[in-house]
Amino acid sequence: MTTFARWIAILFMGILVVSVIGRHLQLVVFSLMMLIWMVASYLLFRWRTFAALKHLQIVRRIQDREASTGVVWAGRTYDVELGIRSRSSLQSGWQFRDLVPEILELRLADNPSPKREPGAEAPIANHFDPSMIGKFMRALAKFATPSEHVPSSPEGSYASVSRLVIDRRCKNTSLRYQIKPRGAGVATLRGVRLEMMDSMRWFRIDTVVPCKQVLNVLPSYREAGEFRSILKNANAIPQHGIHRQRRPGMGFELLELREYSDGDPPKSIAWKASARRETLMIRQYESEVPIRLHFFMEGTVSSRIGGYGLRMIDQMNSTAASITKMATQGGDWVGAYLIHGSGLKRVMPSTGEGGFYRMAKALSEFSAAAFPNRFQLTDAMQESAYALISEYYPERLHLEVNPSVFTVFDSFRSPLRRQRVQLAAVMAHRYGLSEMDHFELLLNDHAIAACLQRFLFEHGQAWMAPMIPRADVTKYLTQHALDTLVKSIQQAVLRAKDNEVFVLFIDLLSQPRNLSDLMHALKLAKGRHHRVMVVSTSPQFERPQIELFQHSQRNAKLWRDMADGLRIYENANLVKHQLREIAVPFAISAGESTIPMVLSEIELARSGRISRSGLASRP
């Protein structure tokens, strides 16, 4: 029952009581007729909604596939068709809205008009009550009912891309739109929200019809052709102790001569050398052994802050996927050490198309991994959780689940306090908490913050600054992740074969940290003749620089931004100086400019030289 219907019922109940006391028979009959009319309308509405929900079938097709799981790529556009079918008629004014998570960007399809299949009922002009009382009550409902309770008109039915408003009675209809994943991770489409209201706008049902589909979003990558040089570059004398990972095989460079054995091809016989030694000698050529490339990626809290597609981890995923695509096309092997809040995951080196998809899937799981950090409870976090519950579980906010908002005691509470009481009831019901745990959610901020963060993470909510205090982000940027990174580098050096390439994606600018252990690990890798490169993600998504503001435009926010920019600029210069001392290339803000730098390091490792000119470069 809507708020408008409650006021109408209270009004006619008052008229009934007054007329009975005053013995006004006509008012008694009129008020009873209105109350009976409301009861009959309610029973008819309940019967129609029950029949509609019982026989309702919703099918979502993404690129013409109805599977419950699927794989999509970030940055690409996919067509979505939502098919709605019911044995009973879908009444005019009903709204269907697909619940699309934040990681997916909605776009209008080329032909967004609803499609009705053959066999649908012919449309009728109007199914409202044509009586004078009905017209009066509808006009009064439009005036008194809040706008959020009134279904959109057919003309404005496509104000939302994923919303469909039934403008005429039918049995089959469909909605078409497009989605574009913003970043790597997991996108869960949980269902379709259905809003039904009678013709008088007295009664309303708001529920979610389950239609769950889980999409693994793989990171975007940059297409490129062959990146290897076609020039002969193996004549330079390598550094002492470095060799070119040579092995016997059919190539273009002569490796050695050996005596003939059964099964050797006759075309490889060296006739001049055989004549001099008076025995058959075989020319053995060298073939290149593929380079092994290892990524070391640190997925701390600071790299996951921000909207999807705008996080620092999205920079790392896109760059790593592009490099993996280009390296595996050339036959190189690519592996990774993925460091997140719950531990370390190693991706074994592999090559080819299978190796590329294996790495892309690992990066997607790395982006969707939960971090165990617990933040403080904020008003923005509570409001975001309440908005998600209203979106996905509207029935959990009904009066039988949560305390009524019409009592006298609730009127003295603040809106945030009423929200907290309702959120505690929903969290206790969802996670099966005991009565004591439910009571703790009402009193302990840390307990309800942990439940709300778990709920928000399960529903793909992006973590942004208003929801998370700025101080908590720097507090959880601890030394633990850096120590895990150092140990993984040492393990990779012990397992390495010949000269390999190590690429580190690490946040060195958000907060200054002790880099002594990291420098020792990098020196160890350099001493074993491995190529090392460090890529630091930038919170500003660009190279740090000092910005000057006019005095007339300075306020508290600009002063804070200037202080953060100055701190990041100083950290960048300090880290660059320390890495330059050990001759390690350093890049800021992983992007397209980072890709050729990593590919050049792969070429240097393949040729065995220490620089492009064959000479040691100055630090």
C-alpha positions as CSV (number, residue, x, y, z in Angstrom):
1,M,0.0,0.0,0.0
2,T,1.3,3.4,-1.0
3,T,1.4,6.4,1.3
4,F,-1.4,8.0,-0.7
5,A,-3.6,4.9,-0.1
6,R,-2.8,5.0,3.6
7,W,-4.0,8.6,3.9
8,I,-7.2,7.7,1.9
9,A,-7.9,4.8,4.2
10,I,-7.3,6.9,7.3
11,L,-9.6,9.6,5.9
12,F,-12.5,7.3,5.2
13,M,-12.1,5.5,8.5
14,G,-12.3,8.8,10.3
15,I,-15.4,9.7,8.2
16,L,-16.9,6.4,9.1
17,V,-16.4,6.9,12.8
18,V,-17.7,10.4,12.8
19,S,-20.7,9.5,10.7
20,V,-21.6,6.5,13.0
21,I,-21.3,8.8,16.1
22,G,-23.4,11.5,14.4
23,R,-25.8,8.9,12.9
24,H,-25.4,10.1,9.3
25,L,-26.5,7.1,7.3
26,Q,-25.4,8.4,3.9
27,L,-21.9,9.1,5.0
28,V,-21.7,5.7,6.6
29,V,-22.7,4.0,3.4
30,F,-20.3,6.2,1.3
31,S,-17.3,5.5,3.6
32,L,-18.1,1.8,3.7
33,M,-18.4,1.7,-0.1
34,M,-15.0,3.4,-0.4
35,L,-13.3,1.0,2.1
36,I,-14.9,-2.0,0.4
37,W,-13.7,-0.7,-3.0
38,M,-10.2,-0.4,-1.6
39,V,-10.3,-3.9,-0.2
40,A,-11.6,-5.3,-3.5
41,S,-8.9,-3.4,-5.5
42,Y,-6.3,-4.8,-3.2
43,L,-7.5,-8.4,-3.6
44,L,-7.7,-8.0,-7.4
45,F,-4.2,-6.5,-7.4
46,R,-2.8,-9.3,-5.4
47,W,-4.4,-11.9,-7.6
48,R,-3.0,-10.3,-10.8
49,T,0.5,-9.9,-9.3
50,F,0.5,-13.5,-8.1
51,A,-0.5,-14.8,-11.5
52,A,2.1,-12.6,-13.2
53,L,5.0,-13.6,-10.9
54,K,4.1,-17.2,-11.1
55,H,4.1,-17.5,-14.9
56,L,6.8,-14.8,-15.5
57,Q,9.9,-15.9,-17.4
58,I,12.9,-13.7,-18.0
59,V,15.8,-14.6,-20.1
60,R,18.9,-12.5,-20.6
61,R,21.0,-13.0,-23.7
62,I,24.5,-11.5,-23.9
63,Q,25.8,-11.8,-27.4
64,D,23.1,-14.3,-28.1
65,R,24.2,-16.5,-25.2
66,E,22.0,-17.5,-22.3
67,A,24.6,-19.3,-20.2
68,S,24.8,-18.5,-16.5
69,T,28.5,-17.7,-16.8
70,G,30.5,-16.0,-19.5
71,V,33.7,-14.1,-20.4
72,V,33.9,-10.6,-21.6
73,W,36.7,-8.2,-22.3
74,A,37.1,-4.7,-20.8
75,G,36.7,-1.8,-23.3
76,R,34.5,-3.8,-25.7
77,T,30.8,-3.4,-26.4
78,Y,28.3,-6.3,-26.0
79,D,24.7,-6.5,-27.0
80,V,22.2,-7.5,-24.3
81,E,18.6,-8.6,-25.0
82,L,16.3,-9.1,-22.0
83,G,13.3,-11.3,-23.0
84,I,10.2,-11.1,-20.9
85,R,7.4,-13.6,-21.3
86,S,4.3,-14.4,-19.3
87,R,1.2,-16.6,-19.7
88,S,-1.0,-13.9,-18.3
89,S,-1.0,-10.4,-19.6
90,L,1.6,-7.9,-18.6
91,Q,-0.4,-4.8,-17.5
92,S,0.2,-1.3,-18.7
93,G,2.4,0.7,-16.4
94,W,4.6,-2.2,-15.1
95,Q,8.3,-1.4,-15.1
96,F,11.2,-3.9,-15.7
97,R,14.7,-2.7,-15.0
98,D,17.8,-4.9,-15.3
99,L,20.1,-4.5,-12.3
100,V,23.5,-3.9,-13.9
101,P,26.5,-3.6,-11.6
102,E,28.8,-0.6,-11.6
103,I,31.6,-2.3,-13.4
104,L,29.5,-2.4,-16.6
105,E,28.7,0.8,-18.4
106,L,25.3,1.1,-20.0
107,R,24.8,2.2,-23.5
108,L,21.8,2.6,-25.7
109,A,21.4,0.0,-28.4
110,D,21.0,0.8,-32.1
111,N,17.4,-0.4,-32.1
112,P,16.1,0.0,-28.5
113,S,12.4,-0.3,-29.2
114,P,10.7,-3.2,-27.5
115,K,10.0,-6.2,-29.8
116,R,6.8,-8.2,-29.4
117,E,6.8,-11.7,-30.7
118,P,4.0,-13.1,-32.8
119,G,1.0,-14.3,-30.9
120,A,0.9,-11.3,-28.5
121,E,-2.4,-9.8,-27.6
122,A,-3.6,-6.9,-29.6
123,P,-3.1,-3.6,-27.7
124,I,-6.1,-2.0,-26.1
125,A,-6.6,1.7,-25.7
126,N,-7.0,2.0,-22.0
127,H,-7.7,-0.3,-19.1
128,F,-8.3,2.3,-16.4
129,D,-11.6,2.9,-14.7
130,P,-13.6,5.3,-16.9
131,S,-15.9,6.4,-14.2
132,M,-16.0,10.0,-12.9
133,I,-14.8,8.8,-9.5
134,G,-11.9,7.0,-11.1
135,K,-10.8,10.0,-13.0
136,F,-11.0,12.2,-9.8
137,M,-9.0,9.7,-7.8
138,R,-6.3,9.3,-10.5
139,A,-5.9,13.1,-10.7
140,L,-5.7,13.3,-6.9
141,A,-3.2,10.4,-6.9
142,K,-0.9,12.2,-9.4
143,F,-1.0,15.3,-7.3
144,A,-0.4,13.7,-3.9
145,T,1.7,10.7,-4.7
146,P,5.5,11.2,-4.6
147,S,7.1,11.1,-8.1
148,E,9.2,8.0,-7.3
149,H,6.1,5.9,-6.8
150,V,4.5,6.9,-10.1
151,P,5.6,4.8,-13.2
152,S,7.1,6.7,-16.0
153,S,5.0,7.6,-19.0
154,P,5.4,5.7,-22.3
155,E,7.0,8.8,-23.9
156,G,9.7,8.9,-21.2
157,S,10.1,5.1,-20.8
158,Y,13.7,5.1,-22.1
159,A,15.1,7.7,-19.8
160,S,17.0,4.8,-18.3
161,V,18.8,2.5,-20.7
162,S,18.1,-0.7,-18.9
163,R,14.5,0.2,-18.0
164,L,11.4,-1.0,-19.8
165,V,7.9,0.4,-19.2
166,I,4.9,-1.6,-20.5
167,D,2.8,0.9,-22.4
168,R,0.1,-1.5,-23.5
169,R,-1.1,-5.0,-22.5
170,C,1.0,-7.8,-24.0
171,K,2.4,-11.2,-23.2
172,N,5.8,-11.1,-24.8
173,T,8.2,-8.2,-25.0
174,S,12.0,-7.6,-24.9
175,L,14.5,-4.9,-24.0
176,R,17.7,-4.3,-25.9
177,Y,20.7,-2.3,-24.7
178,Q,24.5,-2.5,-24.7
179,I,27.1,-2.9,-22.0
180,K,30.8,-2.0,-21.9
181,P,33.0,-3.3,-19.1
182,R,35.0,-0.6,-17.5
183,G,37.8,-2.7,-15.9
184,A,38.9,-6.3,-15.1
185,G,37.1,-8.2,-12.4
186,V,33.8,-10.1,-11.9
187,A,30.4,-8.6,-12.9
188,T,27.3,-10.3,-11.4
189,L,23.9,-9.5,-12.9
190,R,21.6,-10.7,-10.1
191,G,18.2,-10.1,-11.5
192,V,15.5,-7.8,-12.9
193,R,13.7,-5.4,-10.7
194,L,9.9,-5.4,-11.2
195,E,7.7,-2.5,-10.1
196,M,3.9,-3.1,-10.4
197,M,1.2,-0.7,-9.5
198,D,-2.6,-0.7,-9.9
199,S,-4.5,1.8,-12.0
200,M,-5.4,3.9,-9.0
201,R,-1.8,3.9,-7.7
202,W,-3.0,2.6,-4.4
203,F,-1.0,-0.6,-4.2
204,R,2.5,-1.2,-5.3
205,I,4.8,-4.2,-5.3
206,D,8.5,-3.8,-5.8
207,T,10.5,-7.0,-6.1
208,V,13.5,-8.5,-7.8
209,V,13.0,-11.5,-10.2
210,P,16.1,-13.7,-10.1
211,C,18.0,-13.9,-13.3
212,K,21.7,-14.4,-12.3
213,Q,24.6,-14.3,-14.7
214,V,28.3,-14.1,-13.7
215,L,30.7,-12.5,-16.2
216,N,34.4,-12.7,-15.8
217,V,35.8,-9.4,-17.2
218,L,39.2,-9.9,-18.7
219,P,41.5,-6.8,-18.9
220,S,41.8,-4.8,-22.1
221,Y,44.9,-5.1,-24.2
222,R,46.6,-3.4,-27.1
223,E,46.8,-5.2,-30.5
224,A,50.2,-5.1,-32.1
225,G,52.1,-7.0,-34.8
226,E,55.6,-8.4,-34.7
227,F,57.8,-6.4,-32.4
228,R,61.1,-8.1,-33.0
229,S,63.7,-6.4,-35.1
230,I,64.4,-7.9,-38.5
231,L,68.0,-6.8,-38.4
232,K,70.9,-9.0,-37.3
233,N,71.8,-7.9,-33.8
234,A,73.6,-10.9,-32.4
235,N,77.1,-9.9,-33.4
236,A,77.8,-7.6,-30.4
237,I,80.0,-9.1,-27.7
238,P,77.9,-9.7,-24.6
239,Q,79.0,-8.8,-21.1
240,H,81.3,-11.3,-19.3
241,G,79.2,-14.2,-18.0
242,I,76.2,-13.6,-20.3
243,H,75.4,-16.0,-23.1
244,R,72.5,-16.0,-25.5
245,Q,70.7,-19.0,-24.2
246,R,71.9,-21.0,-27.2
247,R,70.8,-24.5,-28.1
248,P,71.2,-26.7,-31.1
249,G,68.6,-26.4,-33.8
250,M,67.9,-25.2,-37.4
251,G,68.6,-21.5,-37.5
252,F,70.8,-19.0,-39.4
253,E,73.9,-18.7,-37.1
254,L,76.5,-21.5,-36.9
255,L,76.9,-22.9,-33.4
256,E,79.4,-25.7,-33.8
257,L,80.6,-28.6,-35.9
258,R,80.2,-32.2,-34.8
259,E,80.6,-35.7,-36.3
260,Y,77.9,-37.2,-38.4
261,S,75.4,-39.5,-36.6
262,D,72.6,-41.7,-38.0
263,G,69.5,-39.6,-38.8
264,D,71.2,-36.3,-39.4
265,P,69.9,-34.5,-42.5
266,P,72.3,-34.6,-45.5
267,K,71.9,-30.8,-46.2
268,S,73.6,-30.0,-42.9
269,I,76.9,-31.8,-43.9
270,A,79.9,-29.5,-44.0
271,W,81.8,-30.9,-47.0
272,K,84.9,-28.7,-46.8
273,A,85.4,-29.5,-43.1
274,S,84.7,-33.2,-43.8
275,A,87.3,-33.2,-46.5
276,R,89.9,-31.7,-44.2
277,R,89.2,-34.1,-41.3
278,E,88.5,-37.0,-43.6
279,T,85.2,-37.8,-41.8
280,L,81.7,-36.5,-42.2
281,M,81.1,-33.3,-40.1
282,I,77.7,-31.8,-39.4
283,R,77.0,-28.1,-39.2
284,Q,74.9,-27.4,-36.1
285,Y,73.0,-24.1,-36.0
286,E,71.8,-22.1,-33.1
287,S,68.1,-21.4,-32.5
288,E,66.8,-18.8,-30.0
289,V,65.5,-19.9,-26.7
290,P,62.4,-17.8,-25.8
291,I,62.8,-15.1,-23.1
292,R,61.1,-15.6,-19.8
293,L,59.2,-12.5,-18.6
294,H,58.0,-12.2,-15.0
295,F,55.5,-9.6,-13.7
296,F,55.5,-8.6,-10.0
297,M,52.2,-6.8,-9.3
298,E,51.3,-5.3,-5.9
299,G,47.5,-5.1,-5.5
300,T,47.3,-3.0,-2.3
301,V,44.3,-1.0,-1.1
302,S,45.6,2.2,-2.6
303,S,45.7,0.5,-6.1
304,R,42.0,-0.5,-5.8
305,I,40.6,2.9,-4.7
306,G,38.5,4.7,-7.3
307,G,35.9,4.0,-9.9
308,Y,36.1,1.0,-12.3
309,G,38.4,1.8,-15.1
310,L,40.0,4.7,-13.2
311,R,41.9,2.6,-10.6
312,M,45.7,2.1,-10.5
313,I,45.2,-1.6,-10.8
314,D,43.4,-1.1,-14.1
315,Q,46.5,0.6,-15.4
316,M,48.6,-2.4,-14.4
317,N,46.2,-4.9,-15.9
318,S,45.9,-3.2,-19.2
319,T,49.7,-2.8,-19.6
320,A,50.5,-6.3,-18.4
321,A,47.9,-7.8,-20.8
322,S,49.2,-5.8,-23.7
323,I,52.8,-6.9,-23.1
324,T,51.7,-10.5,-22.6
325,K,49.9,-10.5,-25.9
326,M,52.9,-9.2,-27.8
327,A,55.4,-11.4,-26.0
328,T,53.4,-14.6,-26.4
329,Q,52.9,-13.9,-30.1
330,G,56.7,-14.0,-30.5
331,G,57.1,-17.3,-28.6
332,D,58.3,-15.8,-25.3
333,W,57.1,-17.2,-21.9
334,V,55.3,-14.9,-19.5
335,G,54.6,-15.6,-15.8
336,A,53.5,-13.4,-12.8
337,Y,53.7,-13.0,-9.1
338,L,50.4,-11.4,-8.0
339,I,50.5,-10.0,-4.5
340,H,47.2,-9.0,-2.9
341,G,45.9,-8.6,0.6
342,S,45.3,-12.3,1.4
343,G,48.7,-13.5,0.1
344,L,50.7,-14.4,-3.0
345,K,49.6,-16.1,-6.1
346,R,52.1,-17.4,-8.7
347,V,51.2,-17.8,-12.3
348,M,53.5,-20.3,-14.0
349,P,55.2,-19.1,-17.2
350,S,53.5,-20.1,-20.4
351,T,53.3,-19.0,-24.1
352,G,51.0,-19.0,-27.0
353,E,47.3,-18.2,-27.0
354,G,46.7,-20.5,-24.1
355,G,49.3,-18.7,-22.1
356,F,47.8,-15.3,-22.9
357,Y,44.3,-16.3,-21.8
358,R,45.7,-17.9,-18.7
359,M,47.4,-14.7,-17.8
360,A,44.3,-12.6,-18.6
361,K,42.2,-14.8,-16.4
362,A,44.7,-14.6,-13.5
363,L,44.7,-10.8,-13.8
364,S,40.9,-10.8,-13.7
365,E,40.8,-12.9,-10.5
366,F,43.6,-10.7,-9.1
367,S,41.4,-7.6,-9.6
368,A,38.4,-9.2,-8.0
369,A,40.2,-10.6,-5.0
370,A,39.0,-9.3,-1.7
371,F,41.3,-7.3,0.6
372,P,41.0,-8.1,4.3
373,N,41.5,-4.5,5.5
374,R,38.8,-3.0,7.7
375,F,37.9,0.6,7.3
376,Q,36.1,2.9,9.7
377,L,32.3,3.3,9.4
378,T,31.4,6.5,7.5
379,D,28.1,8.0,6.6
380,A,28.8,7.6,2.9
381,M,29.5,3.8,3.4
382,Q,26.2,3.4,5.3
383,E,24.2,5.4,2.7
384,S,25.8,3.3,-0.2
385,A,24.9,0.0,1.5
386,Y,21.3,1.3,2.1
387,A,21.0,2.3,-1.5
388,L,22.2,-1.1,-2.7
389,I,19.7,-2.9,-0.4
390,S,16.9,-0.7,-1.7
391,E,18.1,-1.6,-5.2
392,Y,18.6,-5.3,-5.0
393,Y,16.5,-6.4,-1.9
394,P,13.6,-3.9,-1.6
395,E,11.5,-6.5,0.2
396,R,14.0,-6.5,3.1
397,L,13.1,-3.0,4.0
398,H,9.4,-3.8,4.5
399,L,7.7,-3.4,7.8
400,E,7.8,-7.0,8.7
401,V,11.6,-7.1,8.5
402,N,12.6,-3.7,9.8
403,P,11.1,-1.4,12.5
404,S,8.2,0.8,11.3
405,V,9.0,4.4,10.5
406,F,5.5,5.5,11.6
407,T,6.0,4.9,15.3
408,V,6.4,7.8,17.7
409,F,9.8,6.7,18.9
410,D,11.2,6.4,15.4
411,S,10.3,10.0,14.6
412,F,12.8,11.2,17.2
413,R,15.7,9.3,15.6
414,S,18.0,10.7,13.0
415,P,17.7,9.4,9.5
416,L,21.2,7.7,9.8
417,R,20.1,6.0,13.0
418,R,17.0,4.6,11.3
419,Q,19.1,3.4,8.4
420,R,21.5,1.7,10.8
421,V,18.6,-0.1,12.5
422,Q,17.4,-1.4,9.2
423,L,20.8,-2.3,7.9
424,A,21.6,-4.3,11.1
425,A,18.4,-6.3,10.6
426,V,19.2,-7.0,6.9
427,M,22.8,-8.0,7.7
428,A,21.7,-10.3,10.5
429,H,19.2,-11.9,8.2
430,R,21.6,-12.2,5.3
431,Y,24.6,-13.7,7.1
432,G,22.6,-15.7,9.7
433,L,23.9,-13.8,12.8
434,S,22.7,-14.6,16.3
435,E,20.8,-12.2,18.5
436,M,23.9,-11.1,20.3
437,D,25.7,-10.4,17.0
438,H,22.7,-8.5,15.8
439,F,22.7,-6.4,19.0
440,E,26.4,-5.8,18.5
441,L,25.8,-4.4,15.0
442,L,23.6,-1.7,16.6
443,L,26.3,-0.6,19.1
444,N,29.7,-1.4,17.6
445,D,30.8,0.6,14.6
446,H,33.6,-1.8,13.7
447,A,31.2,-4.8,13.6
448,I,28.7,-3.2,11.3
449,A,31.4,-1.6,9.2
450,A,32.9,-5.1,8.6
451,C,29.4,-6.5,7.5
452,L,28.7,-3.5,5.3
453,Q,32.1,-3.8,3.6
454,R,31.5,-7.5,2.9
455,F,28.1,-6.7,1.5
456,L,29.4,-3.9,-0.7
457,F,32.3,-6.0,-2.0
458,E,30.0,-8.9,-2.9
459,H,27.8,-6.5,-5.0
460,G,30.7,-4.9,-6.8
461,Q,30.6,-1.5,-5.3
462,A,33.6,0.7,-6.2
463,W,35.7,2.0,-3.3
464,M,36.0,5.7,-3.4
465,A,37.3,8.4,-1.2
466,P,34.0,9.6,0.3
467,M,33.2,6.1,1.4
468,I,36.7,5.4,2.8
469,P,38.5,7.9,5.0
470,R,41.7,9.2,3.4
471,A,43.7,8.3,6.5
472,D,42.7,4.6,6.3
473,V,44.2,4.3,2.8
474,T,47.6,5.5,3.9
475,K,47.4,3.4,7.1
476,Y,47.0,0.1,5.3
477,L,49.8,0.9,2.9
478,T,52.2,-1.1,5.1
479,Q,55.5,-2.8,4.7
480,H,54.0,-6.3,4.6
481,A,53.2,-6.2,0.9
482,L,56.6,-4.9,0.1
483,D,58.3,-7.7,2.1
484,T,56.2,-10.2,0.2
485,L,57.3,-8.6,-3.0
486,V,61.0,-8.9,-2.0
487,K,60.7,-12.6,-1.1
488,S,59.0,-13.3,-4.4
489,I,61.8,-11.6,-6.3
490,Q,64.4,-13.7,-4.5
491,Q,62.5,-16.9,-5.2
492,A,62.2,-15.9,-8.9
493,V,66.0,-15.3,-9.1
494,L,66.6,-18.8,-7.6
495,R,64.3,-20.5,-10.1
496,A,65.5,-18.5,-13.1
497,K,67.5,-20.1,-15.9
498,D,69.6,-17.6,-17.9
499,N,69.1,-13.8,-18.2
500,E,65.4,-13.1,-17.8
501,V,63.2,-10.0,-17.6
502,F,61.6,-8.8,-14.3
503,V,58.9,-6.1,-14.5
504,L,57.7,-4.7,-11.1
505,F,54.3,-2.9,-10.9
506,I,54.4,-1.3,-7.4
507,D,53.0,1.8,-5.7
508,L,56.0,3.9,-4.6
509,L,54.5,7.3,-4.7
510,S,51.4,7.3,-2.5
511,Q,53.4,6.9,0.7
512,P,57.2,6.8,1.3
513,R,58.4,3.3,2.4
514,N,61.7,1.7,3.4
515,L,63.2,0.5,0.1
516,S,66.4,-1.0,1.4
517,D,65.3,-4.6,1.1
518,L,63.9,-4.0,-2.3
519,M,67.1,-2.5,-3.5
520,H,69.1,-5.5,-2.3
521,A,66.7,-7.8,-4.2
522,L,67.0,-5.8,-7.3
523,K,70.8,-5.8,-7.0
524,L,70.7,-9.6,-6.7
525,A,68.7,-9.9,-9.9
526,K,71.1,-7.5,-11.7
527,G,74.0,-9.5,-10.4
528,R,72.6,-12.6,-12.0
529,H,72.4,-10.7,-15.3
530,H,68.6,-10.4,-15.4
531,R,66.9,-7.3,-16.9
532,V,64.9,-5.4,-14.3
533,M,62.4,-2.6,-14.7
534,V,60.2,-0.8,-12.1
535,V,56.8,0.8,-13.0
536,S,55.2,2.8,-10.3
537,T,51.5,3.6,-10.6
538,S,50.6,7.2,-10.0
539,P,47.5,8.2,-8.0
540,Q,47.2,11.2,-10.4
541,F,47.4,8.9,-13.5
542,E,50.1,11.0,-14.9
543,R,53.7,12.0,-14.2
544,P,53.9,14.0,-11.0
545,Q,54.5,17.7,-11.3
546,I,54.1,20.8,-9.2
547,E,50.9,22.8,-10.0
548,L,50.6,26.5,-9.2
549,F,47.2,28.0,-8.3
550,Q,46.2,31.6,-8.2
551,H,45.9,33.1,-4.8
552,S,42.3,34.2,-5.4
553,Q,41.2,30.7,-6.2
554,R,42.9,28.9,-3.3
555,N,40.7,27.1,-0.8
556,A,41.1,24.2,1.6
557,K,40.6,21.6,-1.2
558,L,43.2,23.2,-3.5
559,W,45.7,23.5,-0.6
560,R,45.3,19.8,0.1
561,D,45.7,18.8,-3.5
562,M,48.8,21.0,-3.8
563,A,50.3,19.3,-0.7
564,D,49.5,15.8,-2.1
565,G,51.0,16.7,-5.4
566,L,54.2,18.1,-3.8
567,R,54.5,15.0,-1.7
568,I,54.1,12.7,-4.6
569,Y,56.6,14.7,-6.7
570,E,59.2,14.5,-3.9
571,N,58.7,10.7,-3.6
572,A,59.0,10.3,-7.3
573,N,62.4,12.1,-7.4
574,L,63.7,10.1,-4.4
575,V,62.7,6.8,-5.9
576,K,64.1,7.7,-9.3
577,H,67.4,8.7,-7.7
578,Q,67.7,5.4,-5.8
579,L,66.9,3.2,-8.8
580,R,69.2,5.2,-11.1
581,E,72.1,4.3,-8.8
582,I,71.7,0.6,-9.6
583,A,70.9,1.2,-13.3
584,V,67.3,0.1,-13.1
585,P,64.8,1.7,-15.6
586,F,62.0,3.5,-13.9
587,A,58.6,4.6,-15.3
588,I,55.6,6.3,-13.7
589,S,52.0,5.7,-14.5
590,A,51.7,2.5,-16.5
591,G,50.3,3.3,-19.9
592,E,51.0,2.8,-23.6
593,S,54.4,4.5,-23.2
594,T,55.5,1.8,-20.8
595,I,54.9,-1.0,-23.3
596,P,57.8,-0.2,-25.7
597,M,60.1,0.2,-22.8
598,V,59.4,-3.3,-21.6
599,L,59.7,-4.7,-25.1
600,S,63.1,-3.1,-25.5
601,E,64.2,-4.8,-22.3
602,I,63.1,-8.1,-23.8
603,E,65.1,-7.4,-26.9
604,L,68.2,-6.6,-24.8
605,A,67.8,-9.8,-22.9
606,R,67.5,-11.7,-26.1
607,S,70.7,-10.2,-27.7
608,G,72.7,-10.5,-24.5
609,R,73.8,-6.9,-24.5
610,I,73.5,-4.5,-21.6
611,S,72.3,-1.5,-23.7
612,R,71.1,-0.8,-27.2
613,S,74.6,0.3,-28.3
614,G,76.4,-2.6,-26.6
615,L,78.0,-0.4,-24.0
616,A,77.1,0.1,-20.4
617,S,74.9,3.2,-19.9
618,R,75.7,5.7,-17.2
619,P,73.4,5.6,-14.1
